[in-house]
Amino acid sequence: MWTETDNQLVREFKFSDFSEAFAFMTRVALLAEKADHHPWWSNVYNQVTIKLTTHDSGNTITDKDRALAKAIDGIM
């Protein structure tokens, strides 16, 4: 579930292993590139944290962030 924290949509994902986490990140990367809206993220072994905010709009949450979050949810 996405939460709004510090003007960002934030969600943590947990997978069975590093390979699953990395495959997920690859799918998210393709969505982000298509949307021309790139997340901040981190990965440690089987955990991925994604933060979405729109820098061009003063680091606030916009429809671009909500759309990408929805697309990411769609691949889960």
PyMOL Python script that loads the backbone (N, CA, C, O; Angstrom):
from pymol import cmd

cmd.read_pdbstr("""\
ATOM      1  N   MET A   1       0.829  -1.165   0.000  1.00  0.00           N
ATOM      2  CA  MET A   1       0.000   0.000   0.000  1.00  0.00           C
ATOM      3  C   MET A   1       0.887   1.247   0.000  1.00  0.00           C
ATOM      4  O   MET A   1       1.834   1.350   0.779  1.00  0.00           O
ATOM      5  N   TRP A   2       0.569   2.171  -0.870  1.00  0.00           N
ATOM      6  CA  TRP A   2       1.305   3.420  -0.981  1.00  0.00           C
ATOM      7  C   TRP A   2       0.903   4.347   0.167  1.00  0.00           C
ATOM      8  O   TRP A   2      -0.269   4.430   0.534  1.00  0.00           O
ATOM      9  N   THR A   3       1.892   5.039   0.722  1.00  0.00           N
ATOM     10  CA  THR A   3       1.617   6.031   1.750  1.00  0.00           C
ATOM     11  C   THR A   3       2.182   7.366   1.294  1.00  0.00           C
ATOM     12  O   THR A   3       3.157   7.416   0.545  1.00  0.00           O
ATOM     13  N   GLU A   4       1.569   8.438   1.749  1.00  0.00           N
ATOM     14  CA  GLU A   4       2.075   9.783   1.453  1.00  0.00           C
ATOM     15  C   GLU A   4       2.936  10.225   2.623  1.00  0.00           C
ATOM     16  O   GLU A   4       2.453  10.391   3.743  1.00  0.00           O
ATOM     17  N   THR A   5       4.226  10.413   2.342  1.00  0.00           N
ATOM     18  CA  THR A   5       5.194  10.804   3.352  1.00  0.00           C
ATOM     19  C   THR A   5       6.126  11.853   2.769  1.00  0.00           C
ATOM     20  O   THR A   5       6.757  11.619   1.738  1.00  0.00           O
ATOM     21  N   ASP A   6       6.218  13.002   3.416  1.00  0.00           N
ATOM     22  CA  ASP A   6       7.147  14.063   2.984  1.00  0.00           C
ATOM     23  C   ASP A   6       6.984  14.407   1.507  1.00  0.00           C
ATOM     24  O   ASP A   6       7.969  14.487   0.773  1.00  0.00           O
ATOM     25  N   ASN A   7       5.746  14.608   1.074  1.00  0.00           N
ATOM     26  CA  ASN A   7       5.444  14.956  -0.323  1.00  0.00           C
ATOM     27  C   ASN A   7       5.906  13.894  -1.315  1.00  0.00           C
ATOM     28  O   ASN A   7       6.309  14.211  -2.434  1.00  0.00           O
ATOM     29  N   GLN A   8       5.844  12.629  -0.895  1.00  0.00           N
ATOM     30  CA  GLN A   8       6.211  11.514  -1.761  1.00  0.00           C
ATOM     31  C   GLN A   8       5.222  10.379  -1.553  1.00  0.00           C
ATOM     32  O   GLN A   8       4.704  10.176  -0.455  1.00  0.00           O
ATOM     33  N   LEU A   9       4.969   9.641  -2.633  1.00  0.00           N
ATOM     34  CA  LEU A   9       4.272   8.362  -2.502  1.00  0.00           C
ATOM     35  C   LEU A   9       5.348   7.317  -2.227  1.00  0.00           C
ATOM     36  O   LEU A   9       6.329   7.228  -2.965  1.00  0.00           O
ATOM     37  N   VAL A  10       5.171   6.540  -1.188  1.00  0.00           N
ATOM     38  CA  VAL A  10       6.204   5.592  -0.759  1.00  0.00           C
ATOM     39  C   VAL A  10       5.581   4.208  -0.596  1.00  0.00           C
ATOM     40  O   VAL A  10       4.481   4.058  -0.063  1.00  0.00           O
ATOM     41  N   ARG A  11       6.314   3.207  -1.067  1.00  0.00           N
ATOM     42  CA  ARG A  11       5.869   1.836  -0.864  1.00  0.00           C
ATOM     43  C   ARG A  11       7.083   0.931  -0.783  1.00  0.00           C
ATOM     44  O   ARG A  11       8.059   1.105  -1.512  1.00  0.00           O
ATOM     45  N   GLU A  12       7.005  -0.039   0.115  1.00  0.00           N
ATOM     46  CA  GLU A  12       8.045  -1.050   0.241  1.00  0.00           C
ATOM     47  C   GLU A  12       7.507  -2.382  -0.278  1.00  0.00           C
ATOM     48  O   GLU A  12       6.362  -2.754  -0.018  1.00  0.00           O
ATOM     49  N   PHE A  13       8.348  -3.074  -1.004  1.00  0.00           N
ATOM     50  CA  PHE A  13       7.995  -4.363  -1.586  1.00  0.00           C
ATOM     51  C   PHE A  13       8.987  -5.397  -1.065  1.00  0.00           C
ATOM     52  O   PHE A  13      10.172  -5.105  -0.906  1.00  0.00           O
ATOM     53  N   LYS A  14       8.498  -6.604  -0.801  1.00  0.00           N
ATOM     54  CA  LYS A  14       9.365  -7.679  -0.345  1.00  0.00           C
ATOM     55  C   LYS A  14       9.129  -8.911  -1.216  1.00  0.00           C
ATOM     56  O   LYS A  14       7.990  -9.285  -1.498  1.00  0.00           O
ATOM     57  N   PHE A  15      10.225  -9.527  -1.632  1.00  0.00           N
ATOM     58  CA  PHE A  15      10.175 -10.670  -2.531  1.00  0.00           C
ATOM     59  C   PHE A  15      10.872 -11.863  -1.893  1.00  0.00           C
ATOM     60  O   PHE A  15      11.479 -11.736  -0.829  1.00  0.00           O
ATOM     61  N   SER A  16      10.788 -13.007  -2.532  1.00  0.00           N
ATOM     62  CA  SER A  16      11.385 -14.213  -1.946  1.00  0.00           C
ATOM     63  C   SER A  16      12.907 -14.202  -2.000  1.00  0.00           C
ATOM     64  O   SER A  16      13.565 -14.817  -1.160  1.00  0.00           O
ATOM     65  N   ASP A  17      13.470 -13.502  -2.990  1.00  0.00           N
ATOM     66  CA  ASP A  17      14.925 -13.453  -3.102  1.00  0.00           C
ATOM     67  C   ASP A  17      15.348 -12.260  -3.964  1.00  0.00           C
ATOM     68  O   ASP A  17      14.513 -11.508  -4.466  1.00  0.00           O
ATOM     69  N   PHE A  18      16.651 -12.108  -4.121  1.00  0.00           N
ATOM     70  CA  PHE A  18      17.199 -10.987  -4.882  1.00  0.00           C
ATOM     71  C   PHE A  18      16.775 -11.025  -6.351  1.00  0.00           C
ATOM     72  O   PHE A  18      16.479  -9.983  -6.937  1.00  0.00           O
ATOM     73  N   SER A  19      16.746 -12.203  -6.938  1.00  0.00           N
ATOM     74  CA  SER A  19      16.376 -12.315  -8.356  1.00  0.00           C
ATOM     75  C   SER A  19      14.968 -11.802  -8.614  1.00  0.00           C
ATOM     76  O   SER A  19      14.729 -11.106  -9.601  1.00  0.00           O
ATOM     77  N   GLU A  20      14.040 -12.143  -7.735  1.00  0.00           N
ATOM     78  CA  GLU A  20      12.667 -11.642  -7.888  1.00  0.00           C
ATOM     79  C   GLU A  20      12.618 -10.127  -7.722  1.00  0.00           C
ATOM     80  O   GLU A  20      11.926  -9.441  -8.474  1.00  0.00           O
ATOM     81  N   ALA A  21      13.343  -9.611  -6.749  1.00  0.00           N
ATOM     82  CA  ALA A  21      13.372  -8.165  -6.523  1.00  0.00           C
ATOM     83  C   ALA A  21      13.944  -7.451  -7.750  1.00  0.00           C
ATOM     84  O   ALA A  21      13.415  -6.428  -8.184  1.00  0.00           O
ATOM     85  N   PHE A  22      15.022  -7.999  -8.301  1.00  0.00           N
ATOM     86  CA  PHE A  22      15.654  -7.375  -9.455  1.00  0.00           C
ATOM     87  C   PHE A  22      14.755  -7.453 -10.690  1.00  0.00           C
ATOM     88  O   PHE A  22      14.696  -6.502 -11.469  1.00  0.00           O
ATOM     89  N   ALA A  23      14.070  -8.552 -10.872  1.00  0.00           N
ATOM     90  CA  ALA A  23      13.139  -8.681 -12.003  1.00  0.00           C
ATOM     91  C   ALA A  23      12.020  -7.643 -11.881  1.00  0.00           C
ATOM     92  O   ALA A  23      11.630  -7.022 -12.870  1.00  0.00           O
ATOM     93  N   PHE A  24      11.510  -7.462 -10.665  1.00  0.00           N
ATOM     94  CA  PHE A  24      10.494  -6.444 -10.423  1.00  0.00           C
ATOM     95  C   PHE A  24      11.028  -5.057 -10.784  1.00  0.00           C
ATOM     96  O   PHE A  24      10.336  -4.277 -11.437  1.00  0.00           O
ATOM     97  N   MET A  25      12.248  -4.753 -10.364  1.00  0.00           N
ATOM     98  CA  MET A  25      12.835  -3.447 -10.664  1.00  0.00           C
ATOM     99  C   MET A  25      12.980  -3.246 -12.175  1.00  0.00           C
ATOM    100  O   MET A  25      12.798  -2.135 -12.674  1.00  0.00           O
ATOM    101  N   THR A  26      13.301  -4.301 -12.887  1.00  0.00           N
ATOM    102  CA  THR A  26      13.418  -4.213 -14.344  1.00  0.00           C
ATOM    103  C   THR A  26      12.068  -3.865 -14.964  1.00  0.00           C
ATOM    104  O   THR A  26      11.999  -3.021 -15.857  1.00  0.00           O
ATOM    105  N   ARG A  27      10.995  -4.504 -14.501  1.00  0.00           N
ATOM    106  CA  ARG A  27       9.662  -4.201 -15.022  1.00  0.00           C
ATOM    107  C   ARG A  27       9.254  -2.769 -14.685  1.00  0.00           C
ATOM    108  O   ARG A  27       8.657  -2.078 -15.510  1.00  0.00           O
ATOM    109  N   VAL A  28       9.577  -2.328 -13.470  1.00  0.00           N
ATOM    110  CA  VAL A  28       9.273  -0.938 -13.079  1.00  0.00           C
ATOM    111  C   VAL A  28      10.076   0.037 -13.933  1.00  0.00           C
ATOM    112  O   VAL A  28       9.563   1.085 -14.326  1.00  0.00           O
ATOM    113  N   ALA A  29      11.313  -0.296 -14.217  1.00  0.00           N
ATOM    114  CA  ALA A  29      12.148   0.581 -15.043  1.00  0.00           C
ATOM    115  C   ALA A  29      11.531   0.783 -16.425  1.00  0.00           C
ATOM    116  O   ALA A  29      11.551   1.893 -16.957  1.00  0.00           O
ATOM    117  N   LEU A  30      10.987  -0.272 -17.002  1.00  0.00           N
ATOM    118  CA  LEU A  30      10.346  -0.150 -18.315  1.00  0.00           C
ATOM    119  C   LEU A  30       9.099   0.738 -18.242  1.00  0.00           C
ATOM    120  O   LEU A  30       8.856   1.545 -19.139  1.00  0.00           O
ATOM    121  N   LEU A  31       8.312   0.588 -17.175  1.00  0.00           N
ATOM    122  CA  LEU A  31       7.134   1.454 -16.995  1.00  0.00           C
ATOM    123  C   LEU A  31       7.553   2.905 -16.809  1.00  0.00           C
ATOM    124  O   LEU A  31       6.962   3.809 -17.399  1.00  0.00           O
ATOM    125  N   ALA A  32       8.566   3.121 -15.994  1.00  0.00           N
ATOM    126  CA  ALA A  32       9.031   4.480 -15.702  1.00  0.00           C
ATOM    127  C   ALA A  32       9.570   5.156 -16.960  1.00  0.00           C
ATOM    128  O   ALA A  32       9.309   6.334 -17.204  1.00  0.00           O
ATOM    129  N   GLU A  33      10.313   4.411 -17.742  1.00  0.00           N
ATOM    130  CA  GLU A  33      10.869   4.978 -18.981  1.00  0.00           C
ATOM    131  C   GLU A  33       9.752   5.355 -19.946  1.00  0.00           C
ATOM    132  O   GLU A  33       9.790   6.418 -20.566  1.00  0.00           O
ATOM    133  N   LYS A  34       8.761   4.480 -20.071  1.00  0.00           N
ATOM    134  CA  LYS A  34       7.630   4.757 -20.955  1.00  0.00           C
ATOM    135  C   LYS A  34       6.869   6.006 -20.497  1.00  0.00           C
ATOM    136  O   LYS A  34       6.408   6.794 -21.323  1.00  0.00           O
ATOM    137  N   ALA A  35       6.742   6.180 -19.182  1.00  0.00           N
ATOM    138  CA  ALA A  35       6.023   7.336 -18.630  1.00  0.00           C
ATOM    139  C   ALA A  35       6.911   8.579 -18.545  1.00  0.00           C
ATOM    140  O   ALA A  35       6.428   9.669 -18.237  1.00  0.00           O
ATOM    141  N   ASP A  36       8.209   8.417 -18.817  1.00  0.00           N
ATOM    142  CA  ASP A  36       9.186   9.492 -18.655  1.00  0.00           C
ATOM    143  C   ASP A  36       9.073  10.099 -17.250  1.00  0.00           C
ATOM    144  O   ASP A  36       9.079  11.317 -17.071  1.00  0.00           O
ATOM    145  N   HIS A  37       8.972   9.205 -16.268  1.00  0.00           N
ATOM    146  CA  HIS A  37       8.826   9.612 -14.871  1.00  0.00           C
ATOM    147  C   HIS A  37       9.552   8.583 -14.018  1.00  0.00           C
ATOM    148  O   HIS A  37       9.069   7.466 -13.830  1.00  0.00           O
ATOM    149  N   HIS A  38      10.708   8.964 -13.506  1.00  0.00           N
ATOM    150  CA  HIS A  38      11.612   7.990 -12.910  1.00  0.00           C
ATOM    151  C   HIS A  38      11.611   8.085 -11.383  1.00  0.00           C
ATOM    152  O   HIS A  38      11.726   9.175 -10.823  1.00  0.00           O
ATOM    153  N   PRO A  39      11.480   6.940 -10.718  1.00  0.00           N
ATOM    154  CA  PRO A  39      11.389   6.937  -9.260  1.00  0.00           C
ATOM    155  C   PRO A  39      12.755   7.016  -8.584  1.00  0.00           C
ATOM    156  O   PRO A  39      13.791   6.750  -9.193  1.00  0.00           O
ATOM    157  N   TRP A  40      12.722   7.387  -7.318  1.00  0.00           N
ATOM    158  CA  TRP A  40      13.839   7.137  -6.428  1.00  0.00           C
ATOM    159  C   TRP A  40      13.568   5.747  -5.867  1.00  0.00           C
ATOM    160  O   TRP A  40      12.443   5.445  -5.467  1.00  0.00           O
ATOM    161  N   TRP A  41      14.579   4.913  -5.838  1.00  0.00           N
ATOM    162  CA  TRP A  41      14.367   3.599  -5.253  1.00  0.00           C
ATOM    163  C   TRP A  41      15.649   3.061  -4.644  1.00  0.00           C
ATOM    164  O   TRP A  41      16.752   3.522  -4.936  1.00  0.00           O
ATOM    165  N   SER A  42      15.460   2.071  -3.788  1.00  0.00           N
ATOM    166  CA  SER A  42      16.609   1.379  -3.225  1.00  0.00           C
ATOM    167  C   SER A  42      16.285  -0.109  -3.180  1.00  0.00           C
ATOM    168  O   SER A  42      15.122  -0.511  -3.135  1.00  0.00           O
ATOM    169  N   ASN A  43      17.329  -0.902  -3.194  1.00  0.00           N
ATOM    170  CA  ASN A  43      17.180  -2.351  -3.175  1.00  0.00           C
ATOM    171  C   ASN A  43      18.242  -2.936  -2.255  1.00  0.00           C
ATOM    172  O   ASN A  43      19.431  -2.654  -2.402  1.00  0.00           O
ATOM    173  N   VAL A  44      17.803  -3.744  -1.315  1.00  0.00           N
ATOM    174  CA  VAL A  44      18.701  -4.527  -0.479  1.00  0.00           C
ATOM    175  C   VAL A  44      18.161  -5.944  -0.475  1.00  0.00           C
ATOM    176  O   VAL A  44      17.079  -6.207   0.049  1.00  0.00           O
ATOM    177  N   TYR A  45      18.910  -6.839  -1.052  1.00  0.00           N
ATOM    178  CA  TYR A  45      18.573  -8.245  -1.202  1.00  0.00           C
ATOM    179  C   TYR A  45      17.166  -8.425  -1.752  1.00  0.00           C
ATOM    180  O   TYR A  45      16.974  -8.278  -2.959  1.00  0.00           O
ATOM    181  N   ASN A  46      16.173  -8.736  -0.925  1.00  0.00           N
ATOM    182  CA  ASN A  46      14.834  -9.033  -1.438  1.00  0.00           C
ATOM    183  C   ASN A  46      13.840  -7.891  -1.187  1.00  0.00           C
ATOM    184  O   ASN A  46      12.634  -8.072  -1.349  1.00  0.00           O
ATOM    185  N   GLN A  47      14.337  -6.737  -0.798  1.00  0.00           N
ATOM    186  CA  GLN A  47      13.466  -5.604  -0.498  1.00  0.00           C
ATOM    187  C   GLN A  47      13.723  -4.449  -1.458  1.00  0.00           C
ATOM    188  O   GLN A  47      14.867  -4.111  -1.762  1.00  0.00           O
ATOM    189  N   VAL A  48      12.630  -3.855  -1.925  1.00  0.00           N
ATOM    190  CA  VAL A  48      12.703  -2.697  -2.811  1.00  0.00           C
ATOM    191  C   VAL A  48      11.818  -1.606  -2.212  1.00  0.00           C
ATOM    192  O   VAL A  48      10.656  -1.848  -1.886  1.00  0.00           O
ATOM    193  N   THR A  49      12.371  -0.412  -2.072  1.00  0.00           N
ATOM    194  CA  THR A  49      11.604   0.747  -1.631  1.00  0.00           C
ATOM    195  C   THR A  49      11.528   1.720  -2.794  1.00  0.00           C
ATOM    196  O   THR A  49      12.541   2.043  -3.415  1.00  0.00           O
ATOM    197  N   ILE A  50      10.313   2.188  -3.086  1.00  0.00           N
ATOM    198  CA  ILE A  50      10.112   3.146  -4.173  1.00  0.00           C
ATOM    199  C   ILE A  50       9.488   4.409  -3.597  1.00  0.00           C
ATOM    200  O   ILE A  50       8.561   4.350  -2.789  1.00  0.00           O
ATOM    201  N   LYS A  51      10.016   5.555  -4.029  1.00  0.00           N
ATOM    202  CA  LYS A  51       9.467   6.859  -3.657  1.00  0.00           C
ATOM    203  C   LYS A  51       9.189   7.632  -4.936  1.00  0.00           C
ATOM    204  O   LYS A  51      10.055   7.757  -5.802  1.00  0.00           O
ATOM    205  N   LEU A  52       7.969   8.151  -5.042  1.00  0.00           N
ATOM    206  CA  LEU A  52       7.568   8.905  -6.231  1.00  0.00           C
ATOM    207  C   LEU A  52       7.231  10.337  -5.840  1.00  0.00           C
ATOM    208  O   LEU A  52       6.460  10.572  -4.910  1.00  0.00           O
ATOM    209  N   THR A  53       7.806  11.274  -6.547  1.00  0.00           N
ATOM    210  CA  THR A  53       7.497  12.688  -6.409  1.00  0.00           C
ATOM    211  C   THR A  53       7.838  13.354  -7.733  1.00  0.00           C
ATOM    212  O   THR A  53       8.660  12.843  -8.493  1.00  0.00           O
ATOM    213  N   THR A  54       7.218  14.480  -8.010  1.00  0.00           N
ATOM    214  CA  THR A  54       7.467  15.161  -9.278  1.00  0.00           C
ATOM    215  C   THR A  54       8.365  16.365  -9.029  1.00  0.00           C
ATOM    216  O   THR A  54       7.940  17.370  -8.460  1.00  0.00           O
ATOM    217  N   HIS A  55       9.605  16.242  -9.462  1.00  0.00           N
ATOM    218  CA  HIS A  55      10.591  17.300  -9.228  1.00  0.00           C
ATOM    219  C   HIS A  55      10.227  18.591  -9.952  1.00  0.00           C
ATOM    220  O   HIS A  55      10.431  19.685  -9.426  1.00  0.00           O
ATOM    221  N   ASP A  56       9.684  18.457 -11.172  1.00  0.00           N
ATOM    222  CA  ASP A  56       9.324  19.637 -11.971  1.00  0.00           C
ATOM    223  C   ASP A  56       8.184  20.441 -11.359  1.00  0.00           C
ATOM    224  O   ASP A  56       7.945  21.582 -11.755  1.00  0.00           O
ATOM    225  N   SER A  57       7.482  19.854 -10.398  1.00  0.00           N
ATOM    226  CA  SER A  57       6.362  20.538  -9.740  1.00  0.00           C
ATOM    227  C   SER A  57       6.685  20.868  -8.293  1.00  0.00           C
ATOM    228  O   SER A  57       5.797  20.942  -7.444  1.00  0.00           O
ATOM    229  N   GLY A  58       7.959  21.062  -8.027  1.00  0.00           N
ATOM    230  CA  GLY A  58       8.365  21.463  -6.690  1.00  0.00           C
ATOM    231  C   GLY A  58       8.403  20.328  -5.688  1.00  0.00           C
ATOM    232  O   GLY A  58       8.149  20.526  -4.500  1.00  0.00           O
ATOM    233  N   ASN A  59       8.726  19.127  -6.175  1.00  0.00           N
ATOM    234  CA  ASN A  59       8.804  17.947  -5.301  1.00  0.00           C
ATOM    235  C   ASN A  59       7.502  17.703  -4.553  1.00  0.00           C
ATOM    236  O   ASN A  59       7.482  17.563  -3.331  1.00  0.00           O
ATOM    237  N   THR A  60       6.431  17.658  -5.306  1.00  0.00           N
ATOM    238  CA  THR A  60       5.124  17.348  -4.747  1.00  0.00           C
ATOM    239  C   THR A  60       4.555  16.129  -5.467  1.00  0.00           C
ATOM    240  O   THR A  60       5.052  15.728  -6.520  1.00  0.00           O
ATOM    241  N   ILE A  61       3.524  15.557  -4.897  1.00  0.00           N
ATOM    242  CA  ILE A  61       2.842  14.424  -5.512  1.00  0.00           C
ATOM    243  C   ILE A  61       1.871  14.949  -6.551  1.00  0.00           C
ATOM    244  O   ILE A  61       1.038  15.807  -6.259  1.00  0.00           O
ATOM    245  N   THR A  62       1.979  14.430  -7.769  1.00  0.00           N
ATOM    246  CA  THR A  62       1.108  14.855  -8.864  1.00  0.00           C
ATOM    247  C   THR A  62       0.429  13.637  -9.487  1.00  0.00           C
ATOM    248  O   THR A  62       0.644  12.499  -9.071  1.00  0.00           O
ATOM    249  N   ASP A  63      -0.388  13.908 -10.486  1.00  0.00           N
ATOM    250  CA  ASP A  63      -1.054  12.818 -11.213  1.00  0.00           C
ATOM    251  C   ASP A  63      -0.045  11.862 -11.848  1.00  0.00           C
ATOM    252  O   ASP A  63      -0.325  10.672 -11.991  1.00  0.00           O
ATOM    253  N   LYS A  64       1.144  12.383 -12.237  1.00  0.00           N
ATOM    254  CA  LYS A  64       2.175  11.508 -12.809  1.00  0.00           C
ATOM    255  C   LYS A  64       2.609  10.446 -11.799  1.00  0.00           C
ATOM    256  O   LYS A  64       2.830   9.288 -12.151  1.00  0.00           O
ATOM    257  N   ASP A  65       2.726  10.862 -10.543  1.00  0.00           N
ATOM    258  CA  ASP A  65       3.133   9.920  -9.499  1.00  0.00           C
ATOM    259  C   ASP A  65       2.043   8.891  -9.254  1.00  0.00           C
ATOM    260  O   ASP A  65       2.316   7.696  -9.144  1.00  0.00           O
ATOM    261  N   ARG A  66       0.817   9.360  -9.170  1.00  0.00           N
ATOM    262  CA  ARG A  66      -0.303   8.450  -8.923  1.00  0.00           C
ATOM    263  C   ARG A  66      -0.471   7.465 -10.080  1.00  0.00           C
ATOM    264  O   ARG A  66      -0.780   6.294  -9.858  1.00  0.00           O
ATOM    265  N   ALA A  67      -0.269   7.931 -11.308  1.00  0.00           N
ATOM    266  CA  ALA A  67      -0.390   7.042 -12.470  1.00  0.00           C
ATOM    267  C   ALA A  67       0.705   5.981 -12.472  1.00  0.00           C
ATOM    268  O   ALA A  67       0.443   4.815 -12.766  1.00  0.00           O
ATOM    269  N   LEU A  68       1.934   6.384 -12.143  1.00  0.00           N
ATOM    270  CA  LEU A  68       3.009   5.402 -12.113  1.00  0.00           C
ATOM    271  C   LEU A  68       2.811   4.418 -10.967  1.00  0.00           C
ATOM    272  O   LEU A  68       3.067   3.224 -11.128  1.00  0.00           O
ATOM    273  N   ALA A  69       2.364   4.896  -9.824  1.00  0.00           N
ATOM    274  CA  ALA A  69       2.077   4.001  -8.695  1.00  0.00           C
ATOM    275  C   ALA A  69       1.026   2.961  -9.099  1.00  0.00           C
ATOM    276  O   ALA A  69       1.164   1.779  -8.782  1.00  0.00           O
ATOM    277  N   LYS A  70      -0.002   3.398  -9.787  1.00  0.00           N
ATOM    278  CA  LYS A  70      -1.061   2.478 -10.232  1.00  0.00           C
ATOM    279  C   LYS A  70      -0.493   1.457 -11.222  1.00  0.00           C
ATOM    280  O   LYS A  70      -0.826   0.274 -11.154  1.00  0.00           O
ATOM    281  N   ALA A  71       0.356   1.911 -12.134  1.00  0.00           N
ATOM    282  CA  ALA A  71       0.971   1.000 -13.096  1.00  0.00           C
ATOM    283  C   ALA A  71       1.867  -0.019 -12.386  1.00  0.00           C
ATOM    284  O   ALA A  71       1.883  -1.194 -12.753  1.00  0.00           O
ATOM    285  N   ILE A  72       2.606   0.427 -11.379  1.00  0.00           N
ATOM    286  CA  ILE A  72       3.457  -0.483 -10.611  1.00  0.00           C
ATOM    287  C   ILE A  72       2.587  -1.511  -9.888  1.00  0.00           C
ATOM    288  O   ILE A  72       2.907  -2.699  -9.867  1.00  0.00           O
ATOM    289  N   ASP A  73       1.504  -1.052  -9.307  1.00  0.00           N
ATOM    290  CA  ASP A  73       0.577  -1.986  -8.636  1.00  0.00           C
ATOM    291  C   ASP A  73       0.056  -3.027  -9.629  1.00  0.00           C
ATOM    292  O   ASP A  73      -0.200  -4.171  -9.254  1.00  0.00           O
ATOM    293  N   GLY A  74      -0.099  -2.632 -10.885  1.00  0.00           N
ATOM    294  CA  GLY A  74      -0.618  -3.532 -11.907  1.00  0.00           C
ATOM    295  C   GLY A  74       0.306  -4.679 -12.250  1.00  0.00           C
ATOM    296  O   GLY A  74      -0.147  -5.691 -12.785  1.00  0.00           O
ATOM    297  N   ILE A  75       1.594  -4.549 -11.958  1.00  0.00           N
ATOM    298  CA  ILE A  75       2.526  -5.637 -12.274  1.00  0.00           C
ATOM    299  C   ILE A  75       2.794  -6.528 -11.061  1.00  0.00           C
ATOM    300  O   ILE A  75       3.559  -7.488 -11.152  1.00  0.00           O
ATOM    301  N   MET A  76       2.183  -6.220  -9.956  1.00  0.00           N
ATOM    302  CA  MET A  76       2.377  -7.026  -8.730  1.00  0.00           C
ATOM    303  C   MET A  76       1.527  -8.278  -8.778  1.00  0.00           C
ATOM    304  O   MET A  76       1.553  -9.079  -7.843  1.00  0.00           O
TER     305      MET A  76
END
""", "prot")
cmd.dss("prot")
cmd.show_as("cartoon", "prot")
cmd.util.cbc("prot")
cmd.orient("prot")
